[in-house]
C-alpha cells in the first residue's frame, strides 16, 4: 500500500492547530484474569488459559478480580484522579472473532477513576499538564494471527488463527481530555506522556509494562482545525501503537496527512487507522464508532464496585515515589550529565543501574556495564537486557573484582559470559575458568623481557623516548599471559625494563 500524500510538517503546524487525545491501555499483572480464575500468563501455549467464562459459553458467570480493582484504584490515585464511590460495569457490544462473548465487559458512565492530571516534561525542559478524563476497568480481547499474505494483516491473509488466552486479561484504559497547545511538540508530547504512564505503572508493579508484549498500548487521536476556529476537527484514532517511537511517528504522520487533505479542500473521515512501523505510515481501518454504536447497557451479572474510603486510603499509602521525582533524585545523586542519564532512561535500565549501585558498584561503572557490554550481549541474543540471566548484585560483584585488581576488563567480560551461561556466581566462574589476573611479578618480568628481546627495534624506539611504541610490547605480553595481566602494570614494567 502506497503512502498517501503529505503536507510538510512545518507547513501543517503553521496553518493548523493540532489537538491530540490519548487512550493508553494497561494490562495488569494479576495472577488471574479479570472475571474468571484462568491464569494471566504471557507466552502460554495457545488456548490453554481458558474457561467457559472467558470463552463466553452459555451459563457461565463472571466474578470480579479484587486485586485488579485494587490496582485500578492505585493507578487512578497515581494520576491524581478522584475515585468513584460506586463504579458500574457495562457491556460494550461489538462483533470480532477474538471477542468470544460478542461483547466486552467494560465501564461506560461510571468509571472507577475520573478527573485527574499529570505533569510531563519534554527533553527541552518544557512542562505540560495533561488532563485525565477517566481511568476505567475492562477486559482484553484475544489475539488474532493472520497467516499468509505479505503484511501479517487480515488483508491478503489465507486464514486467521485465534488465541483466547488473552481474552479476559484485566485492563485499565486511561483516557485524556483533548490536549491543546502542544503546537509542533505534539508528537514528542504524545510519546513522553505514554512513557510517563508506563513508568508510573511499572514503578507501582501493577503491570509488567513491556510495550513489545502489548502490556502498554496507545490509541492516538489526532485532529486539526484552522487556527482561531472553535469547533474541533474530525479526528482519527490510530490503534494499538506499542512503542514510544511509533507513537511519536504516527502522530506526526497523521498531522501531515490530514494537513494535506484539509489544505486541498477535502474532509477527514472519522475512522480508526493502523500504524505500519516498517513503512512509516498509517492506513485506514474501519469507520470510528461513537458510544451509541456500541449499545452500552449495564452488566446484569455483576454488582457495582463500591470501594470504601478506608480501602482507598490504604491503597494510597502503598504508592511508590513518583517516577519523575525519582529520576531527578537519582541523576543528582549519581552526578550524571544529562546525556549519560538519558542513555540509561532510553535503554530502560534505570532499575538495573540503581540496584547495581545499591549492591556496591559506582554509578559510572554500573551505567557502563548495563548500557555497554550487557546491552551488546542482549542484542546479539535478540533479548531485552533485563532478560539476561545476570542480576545487578552479580554485576556489582564483578565490578568489585575489577576494583580489587583480581580482574581486568577483558577477563571480566569472560566472567559475565560464564554467569549468564549458568556456571555460578562471579567468584566461582573466576575459579573454574582460571581467570584471575596474574600478580606474580617474576612471571610478568619474564614475559616483558621476552617480548622486548623479540622486538629489538621497538626497544630502541622506547629508549629514544618514543614511549608510544611500548604498545606493541604490551600487546605481546598480554597475549603471552592470555589476557590475565594488568595492562597498566605491564606498561610500567615495559618502561622500567627498557631503560
N, C-alpha and C positions, 0 to 999 in steps of 0.2 A: 504494500500500500504506500503510495507516494505521499510525501509531506504536503500539507496544504500551504497556500501562500501566506507569508507573514509580513507584518509591518516591522520595521526596525524597532528594537526595544526602546531606544531613545525617543523616537517619534511617538510611539504609543504612550509613553509616560508624559510627554509634553502635551499631548492633546487630550488624554482621558484621565479621569480619576479611577484608580484601582480600588476595588473593595473585595476583600477576601473573607472567607469564613472556613473554619477548620473543624473537622469532626475526627477525633482520634479514638480509635478502638483499642482497648487494653485487654488482652487475655490474662485472666487471673491464674495464679499458680496453685490454686486449691488442689487438694488430693483427689477430689471427685468433681463431677460435673455440677451444673447449676441446679438442675431439678431432678437428678437421679443419683444413684450410688456408683455409676460407672467411673472407672479410673480416668483421671485427666492426665494422660501421659503422651508426650510428643514422641513420635517415631515408632509407635507400636505397629504390628502387622495390621493391614487394612481390615476394618470392620471387626475388630476384636474387642474394642471397648464400647460395646453397645448393649442395649436392653430394650424391652418393649416401650419404655417411656421416651427415650431419646430417638427411637425409631418411629414414634407416633402411632403405635399399634392400638387398636380399639380396646378400651377398658383400662388402659394404663393411666396412672395418676401421678402428677408431679409433686415434689416436696422441695421447699426452698433450702438451699445450702446456707446455713448460718454463717460460716466462715466467709463466703462470698459477699454476704450482706455486710459483714464487719469490714472487709477490705474495701467495699464500695463506699462505706461511710468514711473510712480513713482517707480515701482519695478525695472525697468531697471536702473534708476538713483541710487537707493539704492545699487545696485550691481555693481556700478561704470562702467556701460555699456555706450557705445555710443548709441544715439537714432537715428534711421534711418530717413532721410529726407523724405523718402517715403516707405511705407510698404504695400505689396500686399497680399490679401487673396487668398488661393488656395483650390481646392477640393482634399481631400485625400480619395481615393476610397477604401472602403472595406465593406464587407457584413456581418453584425451582426444583430441579431434580435433587439438589443437595439439601433440601429442606423437607424431610420426610413427612412432617406433620401438615405441610402446606400452610403453616403459619409460624411466625417467630414469637416466642414469649418475650415481651419487652416491656418498657414503661412508656406511657404516652403523655398524659396530662398530669401525672403525679410522680415525677422523678424523685429519686432518693436524695439528690442534692441539687441546689439551684443558686443562682445569683452569686457567683464568685469572681475572682480575678487573680492573675499572677503577673509579676513583672518579668520581662525577659530583656537581656542586654545583648546587643549585637557586638561584633568584634571591634567596631569603631567606638564602643562605649556608650552608644545611644541606647536609651532605655524606653521600652514600650510597655504600656499597661494593657494586658489582653483581657477583655471581659468574657467571663464564662457564663453562658446561659443556663447550662444544666449538665449534670452527670447522671446517667441513668443505667440501671442494670438490665441486661438481656443475655441471650444465649447466642453462641456462634452457630453458623451453619456447617455442613460437611464440606468436603473438598472434592472438586471435580478434576479429573486428569483427562485431557483431550489427547487422544492417540492418533498419530498420523497428521499429515499436513505439515506446513513449513513453520508455523508460528507458535504452535503449542496452544492456540486458542481454538474455540469451537468452530470458527470459520475454516473450512477445508479439512477438518478432522474426519477420520473414518468412523470413529466411535468414541465414547466417553466412559470413563470408569468413575464410580463414586465411592468415597470412603467416608463413612458416618462416624468415625472415631472423634472427629472434632465437633460434631453436632451436639449441642448442649453444653459445650465448654463455657464457663462463665465469662462474660464480657462486661466491661464498663465503657460506655460511649460518652466522651467528653465533647460537648458542642459549644463553640464560641458564639458570641454575638457577632454581627458584622464588624469587621476591623477596618477602620478608616485611617487615613493619614499616613500610611506607610510609604506612599509615593514609589520611588524607584527601589526602595528597600523591601517591597512586598515579598518577593521570592525568598530573600535571606531571612526575613522575619518569620515566614511560614516554617522554614526548616529549623530555625532557632527555637521557635515555640514547641515544635514536635520534640526536639532534643530535650527541652526543659521538662516536658511531660514524661518522656522516657526516663530521664534522670530521677525525677521525683518518685515514680512507681518502683524503679529499681532500688533506690535508697530505702524505700518502705518495705521492700521484699514482698510485695503483693503480686508481682509479675516477674517472669524471667527477663522480660523487656528486650528480647532479641528480635530485632526487626527482620533479620534474614529468615527467621522462622515464622514470621507473621504475628508475633506476640504484641507488636505495636504496629498499627496500620493507620494511615491517614487518608481521609476523603477530603480533597482540597476543592473548595468552592471559589470560583473566580467570576467577577462581573466587572464591566467597565461602564462608565457613564460620562457624558460630556462634562467638562469642568463647569461647575456652577449649577448643574442640574440637581433637582431634589429627588426625583424618582430613581430608585436603584435600577441598574441594568439587569437584563436577563442573565442568570448565572448558569454555569456548567459545573458539574461535580466530577472531578477526576478521582476514580475509586481505587481504594486499596493500594495506595502507594506505600512501599515498605522499605525505603531508605531515605536518609536525610538529603542526600544529593538529588534523588529523584523528586522529592517534594519541591525543592528549590527549582529544579529544571522544569517540572511540569507546570508550576505556576507561571514561570517566565514564558514558557511556550504558549500557554493559553492567553496571556496578555497580548502577545504578538499576533496570535491567530485571530482573536476577537477584534483587535485593533484594525487589522486589515479588512475584515468583513464590514465593520461599522463605518470605517472611513470610505468604503466603496458604496455606502448606502444600503447595505444588507442588514439582516437581523440575525440575532443569535438564537439558536434552538436550545430550549431548556432540556438538557439531557445529561446522562452520565457519560463519562469518557474513560478510556483506558490509556495509561502511560506505557510507552514502549521504550524502555531504557536503552536497548541496543540500537534503536534507530532515532532516538531523541525526539519523539513526537507523540501526541495523543491521537486517539481515533474514537469515532463515535461508538457509543454503547447502545443505550436504549433511551427512549423519552423519559425524562425525570418525573417521577410520581410526586404528587402532593399528598399531604396526610390523608385527605379524604379518599384517595385512591386505594389506600391500604385497608380501609374499612375497619379501623381500630374498634374494639369493644372490650370491656373488662373481662379478664381471665376468670371464668367461673370456678375453676378448680383450685385457686389459690386465694388465701385471705390476704388483706393488706399487710405490709410490713410497717410496724409501729415501734421504732426504737425508742427506748426510754432516755430521758435526759441523762440519767446516771450512766447508762451504757455508752452514750455518745461521749461523755466527759472521760470515761475510762479509756476509750479509743484515742481521744485527743492526747492523752498523756503518753501514748506509745509512739507518737510521731517523731521521726528522726530529725536531725539537723537539716535545715533547708539546703539542698544541694548547691545553690548559688553562694550561700554564705560559707558553706564548707569549702568550696573551691577557692574563694578568696583567702580563707584562713590558711589552707594548705600551701598555696602559692607563696604567701608571705612567710610562712614558717620554713619552707624549703629554700627560699631565696631564688626561685626560678625566674628567669626572664620570661616575658610574655610568649615568645616563640617556643621556648622549651616547654612551658606549661601547656600551650596549645597543642604541641606534639603529643603530649600524654592524653589530653582530652580527646583529640581527633582519633587516637588509637583505641579509645575506650578502655584505658588501662589505669585509671585513677585508683580504683580499689586495690589493684595488684601492687602498684607502686607504694601506696600508703601502707599496705600490710607488710611489704618488704622493708620499708623504713622502720616500722614498728618492731620488726624482728631483729633490727640492729644494723642494717645497711645504711650508708649515707644516701641522701636523696638523689644525688647525681649518679651514683653507681646503680641505684635501683632503677632510675629512669633509663640509663644506658642498657641494662640487661633486658628490660621489658620491651622497649621500643626498638632495640637493636637486634641482638642475637636471637632472642626468643621470638620476636616478630618474624625474623627471617626463617627460622625453623618452622614456625606455624604456616607461613606462606608456602614453603616447599612441600608441606604435607597437606595443603589445602584445608587447614583448620583455623579456627579463631585462636588467638593466643591463649585465651582463658581455658581452652580445651586441652592444652598441652599437659602432660602428666608430670607437672612440676609445680610445687607450691611456693608462695612467697617466702616461707620460712626456709625452704631448701635453697632458694636463690640467695637469701641473706647469708646462709651458711657457706655457700660457695664464695661469696664476696669476702667473708671473714678469712677464708683460707688464702685468698689473694692478699688481703691486708696484712696477714701474718707472715707472708713470704713463702707459704707452702705451695702455692700455685702461681703460675703466670697466666696471662690472658689466654694463650693457646691451650694450655692444659686445662684451664677452667672450662673452656668450650667442650673439651672431651668429657669432663665430669658432667656437664649439663646433658650431653648426649646419653651418658650412662644412666643418669637419674631418670630421664624420660623413657629410656628403654626398660626401666624396671629393675635395675641392678642394685638398688638400695639407696641409702642416704648418701649425701656427698662424701663424707669421710670413708664410707665403705667402698664407694666407687674408686676413690683415690688409692686405697689399699689393694683392691682386686686388680686394678689396671696398672698399678705401679706408676702412678702419675706424679708423685711428689717431686718438687723442684730439687735438683741436686745441689747440696750445700757443701759438699766435700771440696775444700779449696785445692787440695792436691790434684784431684781429678780435673777440676776446672783449669788449673795452671797447665797440666799436661796437655789438655785439649787445645788451649791457647797457643802453647809453644809449637805444637804440631801444625796448627793452622798457619802460624807465622812462617814456619820453616817451608811449608808448601807454597807460600806466596811471597817470595823474597822481594819482588817488585813492589808489592803493596807495603811491605815492611819499610822499604826505603822511602816511599811516599809519606808514611806516617812520621818517620824520623826527620823528613824535610818540612814537617809542620802541616802536612795535608791530612788533618785529623779525620776528615770525612771519608777518607779511603778505608778507615777501620771497619766500615760497614761490611765489606766483603769478608773480612776475617771473622767478624761477629757472626755472620750468617753461616760460615763453615763450622764454627764452634757449636752453634745451636743445632746444626744438622748432626754433628758428631754426638751431641748429648741428647739426641732425639727430642729436641724442644724442651727438655727438662732442666733448663738452666735459667737463671735470672739474667735477662739480656743486659740490664743496667750494670750488674756486677761483672758480666763478661766484658763489657766495654771498658770498665775500669781496669781490668786485668790486661786487656789487649794494649792499652796505652802505657801501662806500667812495664810490661814485658818487652815492648818495642823500644824502650829507651836504650 
